């Protein structure tokens, strides 16, 4: 009993230390964003700003139109999340609950697409969107999410749906419900943890995406936060207190969303691996 208690205490100590290591860059970011430029270079390092320079945030966010970048990013993220959650859940339902010829073979082909590096398809996809005159629009960044939602997301939701007893489908069919109603009224609500995980992944992917907007967006008025931050870095590379403030404002929404959804994140990952 005593040995078990000591093991538990040691485990918590190790986890706390590892958490501090992981949180150190974020703490350093916040600390630097609230300092005057001269304090950042002091040796030994100053951990608590004196005084707190909250004006760094207002100054950084007014140098470039970060409000416009925020709206652009939010629009892309909302469209991407909506498309990914809806279409990937429909595909996963078809692979997990419906029986049709070649189902397993098609599913395996979809999974093999995950092994294809994005760099291989980058140029062909760009040429295709260019031929459709969709460059410098958000179409290439949002429309693909409405066509399947991604192989990994389909796999994740499919694994979750497979673990749900088949009796629910059979009972609904006996009561006269069709496959569409079973999906919308039974499977979709039950898959809430997995859907939240997929939505969280889609949010983080859309919010932090730099390569996609860099390739397809040319007009500065259409820039996302990732592009705006890179532009800010190029213009004010030496102003580290402003750079840290702008970075903190871009990172903060993603951190908040992750902490709000971490319960469902863990639950969805665990439940998805219950049954293959």
Secondary structure, 3 states (H helix, E strand, C coil): CHHHHHHHHHHHHHHHHHHHHHHHHHHHHHHHHCCCHHHHCCCCCCCCCCCCCCHHHHHHHHHCCHHHHHHHHHHHHHHHHHHHHHHHHHHHHHHHHCCCCCHHHHHHHHHHHHHCCHHHHHHHHHHHHHHCCCCCCCHHHHHHHHCCCCHHHHHHHHHHHHCCCCHHHHHHHHCCCCHHHHHHHHHHHHCHHHHHHHHHHHHHHHHHCCHHHHHHCCCHHHCCHHHHHHHHHHHCCCCHHHHHHHHHHHHHHHHHHHHHHHHHHHHHHHHHCCCC
